[in-house]
Amino acid sequence: MRKIVLVLLLVVFSVFAFSEIVGYLTKDGKVLENYSLDDKRFEIEYMNRINSLQQSGQQYDKMKEPYYMLSTIKDILNYKILEYYAKENGYTIDMDKINQKVEDLASQYLSNPQTKEQIINYFGSEEKLKQYLRDALSTGEYYKYVDSTIGTVTEKELDDYVKNNFNDIKEKNEKVLTKHILVTDEATANKILKEIKSGQISFEDAAKKYSIDTQSAKNGGKWIG
């Protein structure tokens, strides 16, 4: 149980404005390769969230748009954390099985000429639709693995862990929920991301140097703390 909690606490995400990379995971201040969220995936998931909100009868509040966006990013990256945990523990997905499901679903969705054009316009291309399906199916597999791994933890064990480690959990979760570097153009965002990934500069120093959000910049990019 402790191993799982520690993995989750070690990972934070960062948001870049106007960049192809909307968010990514870091551990011990270093970017985790292949655990990022691109703008197209975010756009699709955000539209799905708003559609679900409206279909459930709730009114879309324009003033809450930043909250909706941040919640969407957090939810997606939470699944990236599950993926990271699964891979770190040696779990691998049967990609042949996933790809076969992707082809079956894509054929099903695109079989109707009347709706095919709408779907392609929504996702951008047939390949992007397939990639979205591939990501969604893979996420489901990682979730099932993690759920089966921690499913044997009893409620008493969980209560005991929280009770015995409450101050540590409280401190780590209260101090940093999100870090970000706010910039005005994509070129600058990509330049900063490259510097961080190459180790030329730490995230905190990059925030202090580049972010136009002066309030969070002086704290190394801490947005909610």
Secondary structure, DSSP 8 states (H G I E B T S, - for coil): -HHHHHHHHHEEEEEETTSSEEEEEEETTEEEEEEEEEHHHHHHHHHHHHHHHHHTT----GGGHHHHHHHHHHHHHHHHHHHHHHHHTT----HHHHHHHHHHHHHHHTS-HHHHHHHHHHHSSHHHHHHHHHHHHHHHHHHHHHHHHHTT--HHHHHHHHHHTHHHHHHHHHH-SEEEE--SSHHHHHHHHHHHHHTSS-HHHHHHHH-S-HHHHTTTTEEE-
